[in-house]
Amino acid sequence: MFELLKDLWAFLRERKKFWLLPIIVLSLLLGTLLVFTQGSAIAPFIYTLF
């Protein structure tokens, strides 16, 4: 997992694509939010956002 992050950071630094970093972070946060709230009582409210 850490090697993947290291490779991703090397790619962003080499190609000067730092604008991709917020997109990647937000995608990961939304993905984990959907996974962790899938079986909870707030799941219907989360799904209405999308």
Summary of the structure (lengths in Angstrom):
residues: 50
radius of gyration: 14.8
end to end distance: 28.2
largest distance: 43.8
contacts: 88
relative contact order: 0.08
helix: 76%
strand: 0%
